[in-house]
């Protein structure tokens, strides 16, 4: 996994191996073994790219995938974490 910080947010890149390992805790995962990149700014999710997906990514799965891999100092930019403040 790679996180690139920008002035107003970040991008998170997960390799096929990253998503495969993460999906071992998510039954019926649609992202296992896929490369995923998300771009987030102060308004939330800007864009997502899933390489190798033949079906849309489930929103709950996306929330969990990003939340589980997000460093503490960037959590305020991801909606799941705002609710916990």
Secondary structure, DSSP 4 states (H G I P E B T S, - for coil): -EEEEETTEEEEEE-HHHHHHHHTTSTT-SSTT-EEEEEEETTEEEEEEEET-SSPPPHHHHHHHHHHH--GGGGGGSHHHHTT-
